[in-house]
Amino acid sequence: MNIQRFLVLLFAMLILPACDDDEAIDYNLAGTWVGSYDGISGSGVLTSILDQTGNQVTGTYMTVEDTGTVAGSVDGKRFEATLTSTVYLCESYLHLTIQDSTHISGYYAGYDACADSGSISLTKQ
């Protein structure tokens, strides 16, 4: 094998796998997200305004009954965060999958006064 073929093959082996890897996409969740949640205690609409620096995500959320803060991180297609309620003074945990740059969905689970769990689906506005 000549050196040119070897270099082309080496380049293909190193670069092409990264192109097919969904985990290599850097998703930016900054912006306004609106969607629905459906849990044991009921369902409704959730709006969240997020900021992102690197893989760290912070922001606020609101529903008809609750408001609070969001703090979490993005790792590949995973977005995991803690919602801290300012109304009920408790926390819920989000485990979401980033479908693409405008859709995220998954589930949430809460404890203590926020003892609820269910599904959530959000769309970037």
C-alpha positions in Angstrom: 0.0 0.0 0.0 1.4 3.4 -0.9 1.6 6.2 1.6 -1.2 8.2 -0.1 -3.7 5.3 0.3 -2.6 4.7 3.8 -3.2 8.4 4.7 -6.6 8.4 3.1 -7.6 5.2 4.9 -6.3 6.6 8.2 -8.2 9.8 7.7 -11.4 7.9 7.0 -11.0 5.7 10.1 -10.4 8.7 12.3 -12.9 11.3 10.9 -15.8 9.4 9.5 -17.0 7.6 12.6 -17.4 11.0 14.4 -19.7 12.2 11.6 -22.1 9.4 12.2 -22.1 9.7 16.0 -25.3 11.5 17.2 -23.5 11.9 20.6 -21.0 14.2 18.9 -23.6 16.9 18.2 -23.5 19.8 20.5 -27.1 20.7 21.3 -27.9 24.2 22.5 -31.0 24.3 24.6 -31.0 28.1 25.2 -34.3 29.6 24.4 -38.0 29.3 25.2 -39.5 25.8 25.4 -43.2 25.0 25.6 -44.9 21.7 25.9 -47.0 19.3 27.9 -46.6 17.2 31.0 -48.7 14.3 32.1 -48.3 12.9 35.5 -49.9 11.0 38.4 -51.2 14.3 39.8 -52.5 15.7 36.6 -51.4 17.2 33.3 -50.8 20.7 31.9 -48.6 23.0 30.0 -45.1 23.9 31.0 -43.1 26.8 29.7 -39.3 27.0 30.4 -36.8 29.7 29.5 -33.3 28.3 29.4 -29.7 29.6 29.1 -26.8 27.4 28.3 -23.0 27.9 28.9 -21.0 24.9 27.7 -23.0 21.9 28.8 -24.5 23.6 31.8 -28.2 24.7 31.6 -30.0 27.1 33.9 -33.3 28.9 33.7 -36.9 29.1 34.9 -40.1 27.2 34.4 -43.7 27.9 35.0 -47.0 26.0 34.9 -50.5 27.2 35.9 -49.8 26.0 39.5 -46.1 26.3 39.9 -42.9 28.3 39.1 -39.3 27.6 39.8 -35.8 27.2 38.6 -34.0 24.8 36.3 -30.4 23.6 36.7 -28.9 20.8 34.8 -26.5 19.6 32.1 -26.5 18.3 28.5 -24.5 15.2 27.7 -24.8 14.1 24.1 -28.6 13.6 23.6 -29.3 13.5 27.3 -30.6 16.5 29.3 -30.8 15.9 33.0 -31.9 18.7 35.4 -33.4 19.6 38.7 -36.5 21.7 38.9 -36.7 23.5 42.2 -40.3 24.7 43.0 -40.6 28.2 44.5 -44.2 27.4 45.4 -44.0 24.0 47.0 -40.3 24.3 48.1 -39.3 20.9 46.7 -37.4 19.4 43.8 -38.3 17.3 40.8 -35.8 15.6 38.5 -35.9 15.7 34.7 -34.5 12.9 32.5 -35.0 14.0 28.9 -33.8 12.9 25.5 -33.0 15.5 22.9 -34.8 14.4 19.8 -33.4 17.2 17.6 -32.6 20.9 18.0 -36.3 21.8 18.6 -37.8 18.7 20.5 -37.0 17.2 23.9 -39.0 14.6 25.8 -38.7 12.1 28.6 -39.9 11.8 32.2 -39.8 13.6 35.5 -40.0 12.4 39.1 -40.5 14.4 42.3 -40.1 13.9 46.0 -41.7 15.2 49.2 -44.3 17.9 48.4 -43.4 17.3 44.7 -44.2 13.6 44.9 -45.3 13.3 41.3 -43.9 11.6 38.2 -44.8 11.4 34.6 -43.9 12.2 31.0 -42.9 15.6 29.5 -42.5 16.8 25.9 -41.2 20.2 25.0 -40.8 22.1 21.7 -38.4 25.1 21.2 -40.3 28.2 20.2 
